[in-house]
Amino acid sequence: MPPPDLITALIGLGLAQGDDRFEVLLGGRTNRVWKVLGQHRHAVLKLYRNDLPNPLFRNDPLLESLCLRELELTGIAPKLLANGPFEEGDWVLYDHAPGTCWSSNPEAVAQVLHRLHELPLPPEMPLGCNGSSDLEAHGSTILSECHTSTCAAVRDRKPSGRVPRLPNCRLIHGDPVPGNVLMHRGQAILIDWQCPAVGDPSEDLAMFLSPAMQMLYRGAPLSDTETQRFLAAYPDKSTVERYVQLRPWYHWRMSTYCLWRQERGAADYAQALNLELAALDAC
């Protein structure tokens, strides 16, 4: 159950009823999430954790609220109902989107990401990485917090090719992993908007295609055929070409993050690290 004081606050705001039921939603790796089962409406309640700094995935409830509000009429994201502060961390309440977590049909994900990347930029959005120099700096910062013997092996795999900055950045989701993509009647909707940015749209492609993220959320990396289907379905071929150019850097940065998580007790990230390093070596 959510904290009793939070339930009381939601009832006081008219956002919940005394007979509503709360069902834990699994799959998220950071925040606590419940499905709110009311008589007239189903919603999702997310209670953010403020005590888990993450060097790759920002966890910002204000950014999630901003994106849900800006994207309300697009069909890309759920509708925001309300948000507010709480003693344990901020909360966000939004409409429950029907569907199940993505597991197949990569074309639908390519299409929804392209729709997102074509939207106007919302205000007050942080800047994401742009170009190989940014990815190198980001990965190096993450690696500076790692201390096991594997650190040297990851550092030695750092790519050498250079890719310039993109002159016109776009709104990106930042975390379109399988657990954050819901499928309903063949259409994809994106959830968990806590780390969006104004950045390079190829980063969203890289995050979805990441073998580490696919293994962690779906149980297996994408096959070569699934990867090619995804890239073929993304309409902007210049973004696909840019992804291919930056692919070694994306794999390298993700490998630094997997090592960072592994060193902090996330055992499943050991296999994720090996998958990213193998993909990097194959580039």
Contacts in CASP RR format, 6 or more apart in sequence:
PFRMAT RR
TARGET T0000
AUTHOR 0000-0000-0000
METHOD contacts of the structure
MODEL  1
MPPPDLITALIGLGLAQGDDRFEVLLGGRTNRVWKVLGQHRHAVLKLYRN
DLPNPLFRNDPLLESLCLRELELTGIAPKLLANGPFEEGDWVLYDHAPGT
CWSSNPEAVAQVLHRLHELPLPPEMPLGCNGSSDLEAHGSTILSECHTST
CAAVRDRKPSGRVPRLPNCRLIHGDPVPGNVLMHRGQAILIDWQCPAVGD
PSEDLAMFLSPAMQMLYRGAPLSDTETQRFLAAYPDKSTVERYVQLRPWY
HWRMSTYCLWRQERGAADYAQALNLELAALDAC
1 7 0 8 1.000
1 22 0 8 1.000
1 34 0 8 1.000
2 22 0 8 1.000
2 32 0 8 1.000
2 34 0 8 1.000
2 45 0 8 1.000
2 47 0 8 1.000
3 47 0 8 1.000
3 86 0 8 1.000
3 88 0 8 1.000
5 86 0 8 1.000
5 87 0 8 1.000
6 47 0 8 1.000
6 86 0 8 1.000
6 88 0 8 1.000
6 91 0 8 1.000
7 16 0 8 1.000
7 18 0 8 1.000
7 22 0 8 1.000
9 86 0 8 1.000
10 16 0 8 1.000
10 45 0 8 1.000
10 93 0 8 1.000
11 17 0 8 1.000
11 18 0 8 1.000
13 82 0 8 1.000
15 43 0 8 1.000
15 81 0 8 1.000
15 82 0 8 1.000
15 93 0 8 1.000
16 36 0 8 1.000
16 38 0 8 1.000
17 38 0 8 1.000
17 39 0 8 1.000
19 38 0 8 1.000
19 39 0 8 1.000
20 36 0 8 1.000
20 37 0 8 1.000
20 38 0 8 1.000
21 36 0 8 1.000
21 37 0 8 1.000
21 38 0 8 1.000
22 34 0 8 1.000
22 35 0 8 1.000
22 36 0 8 1.000
22 37 0 8 1.000
22 45 0 8 1.000
23 34 0 8 1.000
23 35 0 8 1.000
23 37 0 8 1.000
24 33 0 8 1.000
24 34 0 8 1.000
24 35 0 8 1.000
25 33 0 8 1.000
25 34 0 8 1.000
25 35 0 8 1.000
25 44 0 8 1.000
27 101 0 8 1.000
27 179 0 8 1.000
27 217 0 8 1.000
28 179 0 8 1.000
28 192 0 8 1.000
30 49 0 8 1.000
30 52 0 8 1.000
30 54 0 8 1.000
30 57 0 8 1.000
30 59 0 8 1.000
31 46 0 8 1.000
31 47 0 8 1.000
31 48 0 8 1.000
31 49 0 8 1.000
31 59 0 8 1.000
31 194 0 8 1.000
32 46 0 8 1.000
32 47 0 8 1.000
32 49 0 8 1.000
33 44 0 8 1.000
33 45 0 8 1.000
33 46 0 8 1.000
33 47 0 8 1.000
34 44 0 8 1.000
34 45 0 8 1.000
35 42 0 8 1.000
35 43 0 8 1.000
35 44 0 8 1.000
35 45 0 8 1.000
35 96 0 8 1.000
36 42 0 8 1.000
36 43 0 8 1.000
36 44 0 8 1.000
36 45 0 8 1.000
36 93 0 8 1.000
36 96 0 8 1.000
41 95 0 8 1.000
42 95 0 8 1.000
42 96 0 8 1.000
43 81 0 8 1.000
43 93 0 8 1.000
43 94 0 8 1.000
43 95 0 8 1.000
43 96 0 8 1.000
44 78 0 8 1.000
44 93 0 8 1.000
44 94 0 8 1.000
44 95 0 8 1.000
44 96 0 8 1.000
44 97 0 8 1.000
44 191 0 8 1.000
45 91 0 8 1.000
45 92 0 8 1.000
45 93 0 8 1.000
46 61 0 8 1.000
46 64 0 8 1.000
46 91 0 8 1.000
46 92 0 8 1.000
46 93 0 8 1.000
46 94 0 8 1.000
47 86 0 8 1.000
47 88 0 8 1.000
47 89 0 8 1.000
47 90 0 8 1.000
47 91 0 8 1.000
48 59 0 8 1.000
48 61 0 8 1.000
48 89 0 8 1.000
48 90 0 8 1.000
48 91 0 8 1.000
48 92 0 8 1.000
48 194 0 8 1.000
49 59 0 8 1.000
49 88 0 8 1.000
49 89 0 8 1.000
50 88 0 8 1.000
50 89 0 8 1.000
50 90 0 8 1.000
52 59 0 8 1.000
55 138 0 8 1.000
55 141 0 8 1.000
55 142 0 8 1.000
55 145 0 8 1.000
55 257 0 8 1.000
55 260 0 8 1.000
56 138 0 8 1.000
56 142 0 8 1.000
56 253 0 8 1.000
56 254 0 8 1.000
56 257 0 8 1.000
57 174 0 8 1.000
57 175 0 8 1.000
57 194 0 8 1.000
57 195 0 8 1.000
58 126 0 8 1.000
58 194 0 8 1.000
58 195 0 8 1.000
58 197 0 8 1.000
59 194 0 8 1.000
59 195 0 8 1.000
60 194 0 8 1.000
60 195 0 8 1.000
61 83 0 8 1.000
61 84 0 8 1.000
61 89 0 8 1.000
61 90 0 8 1.000
61 91 0 8 1.000
61 92 0 8 1.000
61 194 0 8 1.000
62 83 0 8 1.000
62 90 0 8 1.000
63 125 0 8 1.000
63 126 0 8 1.000
63 193 0 8 1.000
63 194 0 8 1.000
63 195 0 8 1.000
63 196 0 8 1.000
64 83 0 8 1.000
64 92 0 8 1.000
64 192 0 8 1.000
64 193 0 8 1.000
64 194 0 8 1.000
65 80 0 8 1.000
65 83 0 8 1.000
65 92 0 8 1.000
66 122 0 8 1.000
66 124 0 8 1.000
66 125 0 8 1.000
67 77 0 8 1.000
67 122 0 8 1.000
67 193 0 8 1.000
67 196 0 8 1.000
68 77 0 8 1.000
68 78 0 8 1.000
68 79 0 8 1.000
68 80 0 8 1.000
68 92 0 8 1.000
68 94 0 8 1.000
68 193 0 8 1.000
69 80 0 8 1.000
70 122 0 8 1.000
71 77 0 8 1.000
71 119 0 8 1.000
72 79 0 8 1.000
72 80 0 8 1.000
74 115 0 8 1.000
74 119 0 8 1.000
75 189 0 8 1.000
76 112 0 8 1.000
76 115 0 8 1.000
76 116 0 8 1.000
76 119 0 8 1.000
76 189 0 8 1.000
76 190 0 8 1.000
77 189 0 8 1.000
77 190 0 8 1.000
77 191 0 8 1.000
77 193 0 8 1.000
78 94 0 8 1.000
78 95 0 8 1.000
78 96 0 8 1.000
78 97 0 8 1.000
78 189 0 8 1.000
78 191 0 8 1.000
79 94 0 8 1.000
79 95 0 8 1.000
80 92 0 8 1.000
80 93 0 8 1.000
80 94 0 8 1.000
81 93 0 8 1.000
81 94 0 8 1.000
81 95 0 8 1.000
82 92 0 8 1.000
82 93 0 8 1.000
83 90 0 8 1.000
83 91 0 8 1.000
83 92 0 8 1.000
83 93 0 8 1.000
84 90 0 8 1.000
84 91 0 8 1.000
84 92 0 8 1.000
85 91 0 8 1.000
97 182 0 8 1.000
97 184 0 8 1.000
97 189 0 8 1.000
97 191 0 8 1.000
98 182 0 8 1.000
98 184 0 8 1.000
99 182 0 8 1.000
99 183 0 8 1.000
99 184 0 8 1.000
99 189 0 8 1.000
100 182 0 8 1.000
100 183 0 8 1.000
100 184 0 8 1.000
101 178 0 8 1.000
101 179 0 8 1.000
101 181 0 8 1.000
101 182 0 8 1.000
101 183 0 8 1.000
101 217 0 8 1.000
102 108 0 8 1.000
102 109 0 8 1.000
102 178 0 8 1.000
102 179 0 8 1.000
102 181 0 8 1.000
102 182 0 8 1.000
102 183 0 8 1.000
102 188 0 8 1.000
102 218 0 8 1.000
103 178 0 8 1.000
103 183 0 8 1.000
103 218 0 8 1.000
105 183 0 8 1.000
105 186 0 8 1.000
106 208 0 8 1.000
106 222 0 8 1.000
106 226 0 8 1.000
106 227 0 8 1.000
106 229 0 8 1.000
106 230 0 8 1.000
106 233 0 8 1.000
107 229 0 8 1.000
107 230 0 8 1.000
107 233 0 8 1.000
108 183 0 8 1.000
108 186 0 8 1.000
108 187 0 8 1.000
108 188 0 8 1.000
109 176 0 8 1.000
109 181 0 8 1.000
109 188 0 8 1.000
109 208 0 8 1.000
109 230 0 8 1.000
110 205 0 8 1.000
110 230 0 8 1.000
110 231 0 8 1.000
110 233 0 8 1.000
110 234 0 8 1.000
111 188 0 8 1.000
111 233 0 8 1.000
111 234 0 8 1.000
111 235 0 8 1.000
112 181 0 8 1.000
112 187 0 8 1.000
112 188 0 8 1.000
112 189 0 8 1.000
112 190 0 8 1.000
113 173 0 8 1.000
113 176 0 8 1.000
113 201 0 8 1.000
113 204 0 8 1.000
113 205 0 8 1.000
113 208 0 8 1.000
113 234 0 8 1.000
114 234 0 8 1.000
114 235 0 8 1.000
114 236 0 8 1.000
116 170 0 8 1.000
116 171 0 8 1.000
116 172 0 8 1.000
116 173 0 8 1.000
116 190 0 8 1.000
116 204 0 8 1.000
117 170 0 8 1.000
117 171 0 8 1.000
117 172 0 8 1.000
117 201 0 8 1.000
117 204 0 8 1.000
117 236 0 8 1.000
117 239 0 8 1.000
118 170 0 8 1.000
119 170 0 8 1.000
119 171 0 8 1.000
120 171 0 8 1.000
121 169 0 8 1.000
121 170 0 8 1.000
121 171 0 8 1.000
121 198 0 8 1.000
122 171 0 8 1.000
125 171 0 8 1.000
125 196 0 8 1.000
125 197 0 8 1.000
125 198 0 8 1.000
126 197 0 8 1.000
126 198 0 8 1.000
127 169 0 8 1.000
127 197 0 8 1.000
127 198 0 8 1.000
127 199 0 8 1.000
128 134 0 8 1.000
128 169 0 8 1.000
128 172 0 8 1.000
128 197 0 8 1.000
128 198 0 8 1.000
128 199 0 8 1.000
128 200 0 8 1.000
128 203 0 8 1.000
129 135 0 8 1.000
129 138 0 8 1.000
129 199 0 8 1.000
129 200 0 8 1.000
129 203 0 8 1.000
130 165 0 8 1.000
130 166 0 8 1.000
130 169 0 8 1.000
130 199 0 8 1.000
130 200 0 8 1.000
131 163 0 8 1.000
131 164 0 8 1.000
131 165 0 8 1.000
131 166 0 8 1.000
131 200 0 8 1.000
131 246 0 8 1.000
131 249 0 8 1.000
132 159 0 8 1.000
132 161 0 8 1.000
132 162 0 8 1.000
132 163 0 8 1.000
132 246 0 8 1.000
132 249 0 8 1.000
133 162 0 8 1.000
133 165 0 8 1.000
134 165 0 8 1.000
135 246 0 8 1.000
135 249 0 8 1.000
135 250 0 8 1.000
135 252 0 8 1.000
135 253 0 8 1.000
136 158 0 8 1.000
136 249 0 8 1.000
138 253 0 8 1.000
139 252 0 8 1.000
139 253 0 8 1.000
139 256 0 8 1.000
139 257 0 8 1.000
140 256 0 8 1.000
142 253 0 8 1.000
142 256 0 8 1.000
142 257 0 8 1.000
142 260 0 8 1.000
143 151 0 8 1.000
143 154 0 8 1.000
143 155 0 8 1.000
143 256 0 8 1.000
143 259 0 8 1.000
143 260 0 8 1.000
145 260 0 8 1.000
146 154 0 8 1.000
146 256 0 8 1.000
146 259 0 8 1.000
146 260 0 8 1.000
146 263 0 8 1.000
147 263 0 8 1.000
148 259 0 8 1.000
148 263 0 8 1.000
150 259 0 8 1.000
150 262 0 8 1.000
150 273 0 8 1.000
151 259 0 8 1.000
153 277 0 8 1.000
154 252 0 8 1.000
154 255 0 8 1.000
154 256 0 8 1.000
154 259 0 8 1.000
154 273 0 8 1.000
154 277 0 8 1.000
157 252 0 8 1.000
157 255 0 8 1.000
157 277 0 8 1.000
157 280 0 8 1.000
157 281 0 8 1.000
158 252 0 8 1.000
159 248 0 8 1.000
159 249 0 8 1.000
159 252 0 8 1.000
159 280 0 8 1.000
159 283 0 8 1.000
161 248 0 8 1.000
163 242 0 8 1.000
163 245 0 8 1.000
163 246 0 8 1.000
163 249 0 8 1.000
166 199 0 8 1.000
166 200 0 8 1.000
166 242 0 8 1.000
169 198 0 8 1.000
169 199 0 8 1.000
169 200 0 8 1.000
170 198 0 8 1.000
170 199 0 8 1.000
170 200 0 8 1.000
170 201 0 8 1.000
171 196 0 8 1.000
171 197 0 8 1.000
171 198 0 8 1.000
171 199 0 8 1.000
172 196 0 8 1.000
172 197 0 8 1.000
172 198 0 8 1.000
172 199 0 8 1.000
172 200 0 8 1.000
172 201 0 8 1.000
172 203 0 8 1.000
172 204 0 8 1.000
173 180 0 8 1.000
173 190 0 8 1.000
173 193 0 8 1.000
173 195 0 8 1.000
173 196 0 8 1.000
173 204 0 8 1.000
173 207 0 8 1.000
174 195 0 8 1.000
174 196 0 8 1.000
174 197 0 8 1.000
174 203 0 8 1.000
174 204 0 8 1.000
174 207 0 8 1.000
175 192 0 8 1.000
175 194 0 8 1.000
175 195 0 8 1.000
175 207 0 8 1.000
176 190 0 8 1.000
176 204 0 8 1.000
176 207 0 8 1.000
176 208 0 8 1.000
177 207 0 8 1.000
177 208 0 8 1.000
177 210 0 8 1.000
177 213 0 8 1.000
177 214 0 8 1.000
177 216 0 8 1.000
177 217 0 8 1.000
178 208 0 8 1.000
178 213 0 8 1.000
178 214 0 8 1.000
178 217 0 8 1.000
178 218 0 8 1.000
179 192 0 8 1.000
179 217 0 8 1.000
179 218 0 8 1.000
180 190 0 8 1.000
180 191 0 8 1.000
180 192 0 8 1.000
181 188 0 8 1.000
181 189 0 8 1.000
181 190 0 8 1.000
181 191 0 8 1.000
181 208 0 8 1.000
182 188 0 8 1.000
182 189 0 8 1.000
182 190 0 8 1.000
182 191 0 8 1.000
200 242 0 8 1.000
200 246 0 8 1.000
201 236 0 8 1.000
201 239 0 8 1.000
202 239 0 8 1.000
202 240 0 8 1.000
202 242 0 8 1.000
202 243 0 8 1.000
202 246 0 8 1.000
202 250 0 8 1.000
203 250 0 8 1.000
205 230 0 8 1.000
205 231 0 8 1.000
205 234 0 8 1.000
205 239 0 8 1.000
205 240 0 8 1.000
205 243 0 8 1.000
206 243 0 8 1.000
206 246 0 8 1.000
206 247 0 8 1.000
206 250 0 8 1.000
206 254 0 8 1.000
207 213 0 8 1.000
207 250 0 8 1.000
208 230 0 8 1.000
209 222 0 8 1.000
209 227 0 8 1.000
209 230 0 8 1.000
209 243 0 8 1.000
210 250 0 8 1.000
210 251 0 8 1.000
210 254 0 8 1.000
210 276 0 8 1.000
211 221 0 8 1.000
211 222 0 8 1.000
211 272 0 8 1.000
211 275 0 8 1.000
211 276 0 8 1.000
211 278 0 8 1.000
211 279 0 8 1.000
212 254 0 8 1.000
212 255 0 8 1.000
212 258 0 8 1.000
212 269 0 8 1.000
212 272 0 8 1.000
212 273 0 8 1.000
212 275 0 8 1.000
212 276 0 8 1.000
213 254 0 8 1.000
213 272 0 8 1.000
214 220 0 8 1.000
214 221 0 8 1.000
214 222 0 8 1.000
215 221 0 8 1.000
215 271 0 8 1.000
215 272 0 8 1.000
215 275 0 8 1.000
216 268 0 8 1.000
216 269 0 8 1.000
216 272 0 8 1.000
221 275 0 8 1.000
221 279 0 8 1.000
222 230 0 8 1.000
231 240 0 8 1.000
231 243 0 8 1.000
234 240 0 8 1.000
243 250 0 8 1.000
247 283 0 8 1.000
248 280 0 8 1.000
248 283 0 8 1.000
251 276 0 8 1.000
251 277 0 8 1.000
251 279 0 8 1.000
251 280 0 8 1.000
251 283 0 8 1.000
252 276 0 8 1.000
252 280 0 8 1.000
254 276 0 8 1.000
255 273 0 8 1.000
255 276 0 8 1.000
255 277 0 8 1.000
255 280 0 8 1.000
258 269 0 8 1.000
258 270 0 8 1.000
258 272 0 8 1.000
258 273 0 8 1.000
258 276 0 8 1.000
259 269 0 8 1.000
259 273 0 8 1.000
261 269 0 8 1.000
261 272 0 8 1.000
262 269 0 8 1.000
262 270 0 8 1.000
262 272 0 8 1.000
262 273 0 8 1.000
END
